[in-house]
Structure formats: C-alpha cells, structure tokens
Amino acid sequence: MTSDLAGYPARYFAAWTQRDLDTALDVIAETVDWQDPSLPEPITDRDGAAGFFTAAWSGFPDMAFHPVGDPLVDTANNRVTQEWRMTGTHTGEGFPPGVPPTGQAFDVAGTDVWEVDDAGRATSVHAYWNVGTLLTQLGLV
C-alpha cells in the first residue's frame, strides 16, 4: 500500500484541478471525515464532498493545487500528508457563500492529511491552512 499512499496526494490534487465531479468523487470514500477551515462543519459523505467541489470550482474556476516536496507516508495507519500551495482567482460566485467575485488572485500555503482505504479513497481529509490569508488576498478583510 505504500506506493498507493505515496501517489494519493497527486490523485487528490488532480481531482480538484480537472473539474469533473465523478472523477473528483472517485478519490473520496462513501463515508468521510473531511475537515477544512473554510467549512462550517465537517463533510461526512460524498454528497457533502460534491457540494464542496462544485462551490469551490464555481467561486475559483482556475483553482489549482501545487505539491511542495514529497508526501510523507505513514503505512502503519494508512495515512499520507502533503504540503501544498493553492492558487487561483476569485472570478465566480458560490464560494465564499454570498460573496460577489473580487477578481483577486490568491496563493495560499497549507497541508492535508489523508487516511486512505484499500480502494484508494480518502476516509479522512484534514486540511490545515489559514482562511484569513485567503480572505486578505481576496481583499475581503
């Protein structure tokens, strides 16, 4: 499973970048504990994940994740961690909710920790990044 775990971050980032919901959901398990500082509460299933993907794509049509370094793999617990940079431009509506597009670009650093099942899907996604940095770069604070 080590090679599968090491490859998971690239699959997850590609899921965000390619903008196809079915492909994106293929990296997420049916039941998930997805915690992200931009969310009011954790996502627990694929319906919630679908809403998160589509809202983010709507607000940031050019959003992309760029890995920093190599993933750190914890095979004993089926976990993998990857530092990243998230870039894009706020040119659409939908995310953040109720906020009109600012037209501002962003470049935010963060780290995700995933627990991955034997099918190669995340049962847990814990994102660590500063929402305040994003809001500042968008000119919202």
N, C-alpha and C positions, 0 to 999 in steps of 0.2 A: 504493500500500500504506500510505501514511501514515495515512489515516483508519482503515483496518482496524487498524493497530498502535495508534493512539490509543484505539480502542474495546476493545482486548483486555482490559485490566485489569477493566473493568466486566463483561465476559462471564465472566471467571475468578471474580470475586467473586460474581457471580450463581450460577455453577455450585456454589460452596460453600454458598450460602445456601438454594438451593431443594430440596436433599436428594433429588434424583433422579439415580441413578447414571449412567444413559445420557446424560442432559443434561450431567452433570459431565464425563464422559469425552469428550464432544464437543469440549472445549477443549484436550485433550491428544493429542499425536501418538502413533502406534503405538509408536514408539521415542522415549524421552525421557531427558534427564539432569536429574532432579529432585533437588536438594539442599536439605535443610531441616535446621536444627539439632536438631529433635526426632527425626530419623530416624537409626538406627544406620548406615545406608549409603544411597547414592543410589537412588532409584527409576529403573528403566531401561525400563519398559514399562507398558502400560495395566493389566495385572493388578496390578502394584505400586501404581499410582495408585488403582485401585479399592479395594484394601485400606486405603490411607491415608485416602481419603474416608470409607469406612464406619466405620473405627475412630474417626476424629475425630468423626463425627456421633454415634456411639454414646456416646462419653465426654462430648461437649458438644452436646447436642441443639439448643441455641439459638445456637450459634456463628455469628457474622457478621463479615464484613469491611467496613470503612468507609474509603473512599479519603480521603486527605489531599492536598489540592491537585490539580493536574493531572498526568497522566502525562508522563514525559519520553521522547521518541521518537527513536530512532537508526535512521533509514530505511536508511542505508548497510549496516547489519548486521542488519536485520530484528529489532531489539531494542526493548523498551519497559520502562520502570521506573515503579513506582508506590509511593509511601509509603502506609501503611495503619495502621489500628487494628483489632485483632482482639478481639472481645468475646464473652462467653458465660458459662455457668455449668456447673461440673463436677457434673452430676446423673446421669450414666450411667457404665457400665463400658466398658472396652475401650481407653481411652486416658487417661492413660499406661497401658501394659500392666501388669496385675496390681495396679493401684491402685484401691481402692474409691472411690466418689464422695465428694467432700468437701462438696458443696453450696455451695462458694465461687464467687463471680463473679470474672472477670478482665477486664482491659483492657490489652492489650499492644500496643506500637508496633513496626512493622517496615517492611521494604521488600522488594519482589520485583523481580527482573529476569527477563524472559522473552525467549526467542528464538522467533519465530513463523514457521511455514512459510506457503506461499502459500495453503493451505487454511484458514488462520486457527487453527491448532492449535500449542500450545507444543511445541517440540522440546527446549527447555531451560527449567527453572524453578529459579532460585537465590533462596532466601529468606534474609533476614538479619533476625534478631530474637533476643532474649535469652531462652532457655529458663528460666534462673534466675529471671527476673522472673515468668514464668508460675507456676513451682513455688512461689515465695514467696507470690504472690497466692492460690494454691490451698491454702496452709498446709502444704505438703509439705516445706519446708525451713525 
